[in-house]
Amino acid sequence: MKLIIGGDICPTPVTHEYFKAGDVQAVFGTVPTLFEGAARVIANLECALTTSDTPIRKCGPNLRADPVCAQTLKNAGITDVSLSNNHTFDFGRPGMRETMKTLTEAGIGFTGVGENETAARKPHYMEAEGKTIAVVAVCEHEYSYALPDRLGTWGFDPFDTMEDISIAAQKADCVIVLYHGGKEQCRFPSPRLRKACQAMVRAGADVVLCQHSHCIGCYENYRDGHILYGQGNFNFVEDSTHPHWQNGLAVELNIDDNNKCAITFHPVVVTKTGITLAEGDECARLLRELANRNTVLQNEKAWLDAWHQFCVSMAANYRRSVDGVFPDGQENAPKQVFPHYLDCEAHTDVWRELFPTWQKDKTCEQGTF
């Protein structure tokens, strides 16, 4: 059985009009040829599909697209989407409810959301070709996550998520985890993220795909489980020259009669109106660079050095976030950047790398201990 999984999708000012017009060729180029013969085509929808004009207060952009864009996704061949990400709730409860209603009317399955944090913890089970596939779609704690008394997304929990995966593995022939997290623009996982993904495989996941970083990261096969630390964008085309935004990976999974899962990566690249499959030298280059990073990941010192250097490059942003945290002595009203950095796991990973505790820094060895 063949499955295709794409990364982050968001109609942008570059592509929105083509999405609205239903121009599949302009938006997806040759990518739909990859969908041929697939039992399911899954992606992460990283925006609200809503006409609401009531953005929530947050750091960063509030993303939305016209609800009609759902039909273009359907016509392209996408069957299911994850809503567990940091932008689904950008227009609050009305925007999220309209998104869910729109997808239902378009005939697109969705997962990763619920009326509260308990209801959001529901794997998405799909029946195809005599097999049961489970998708566990979780995100880090960045704005959208559900609360005990609030609609929202399925937040990752280092304890509950392992239980959810284990339960899903008892019911399904294949368990796929879509993890929306990791530090944006970083090619390598933090030590915490790598441990978490490996733990998810031990809990029963066959495939773990990390999205959200907006760049192609690196891959490892761990205990026969596939972990991709950074899938990159799927169709999230910005008017930017940043090299990370120019490509991503579509993932092909082939599950055999014995439920063994093989993985293949298909690079996609941006066009003036959307994306298309990479070809020739460009395709070969992207796969070669991925293979090189995979090698670095297996060298612990090289991997940790790469992670550390990335964190150092971000240090100024994190130092600025603590300047004037409590303006005018307002101890109960901190600026939002600092608590946001504490809330989200990816940002906390950077904090811990930049500002090690005395134990990690081995300061105890400089005096009496």
Sequence and secondary structure as in RCSB ss.txt:
>XXXX:A:sequence
MKLIIGGDICPTPVTHEYFKAGDVQAVFGTVPTLFEGAARVIANLECALTTSDTPIRKCGPNLRADPVCAQTLKN
AGITDVSLSNNHTFDFGRPGMRETMKTLTEAGIGFTGVGENETAARKPHYMEAEGKTIAVVAVCEHEYSYALPDR
LGTWGFDPFDTMEDISIAAQKADCVIVLYHGGKEQCRFPSPRLRKACQAMVRAGADVVLCQHSHCIGCYENYRDG
HILYGQGNFNFVEDSTHPHWQNGLAVELNIDDNNKCAITFHPVVVTKTGITLAEGDECARLLRELANRNTVLQNE
KAWLDAWHQFCVSMAANYRRSVDGVFPDGQENAPKQVFPHYLDCEAHTDVWRELFPTWQKDKTCEQGTF
>XXXX:A:secstr
 EEEEEEEE   TTTHHHHHHT HHHHHTTTHHHHTT SEEEEEE SEE         SS   EE TTHHHHHHH
HT  EEE  SSSTTTTHHHHHHHHHHHHHHHT EEESEESSHHHH   EEEEETTEEEEEEEEE SSS B BTTB
 EE B  TTHHHHHHHHHHHH SEEEEEEE S TT SS  HHHHHHHHHHHHHT SEEEEESSSSEEEEEEETTE
EEEEEEBEEE   S   GGGGEEEEEEEEE TT  EEEEEEEEEE SSSEEE  HHHHHHHHHHHHHHHHHHTSH
HHHHHHHHHHHHHTHHHHHHHHTTSSGGG TTS  SHHHHHHHSHHHHHHHHHHS  TTTTTGGGGS  
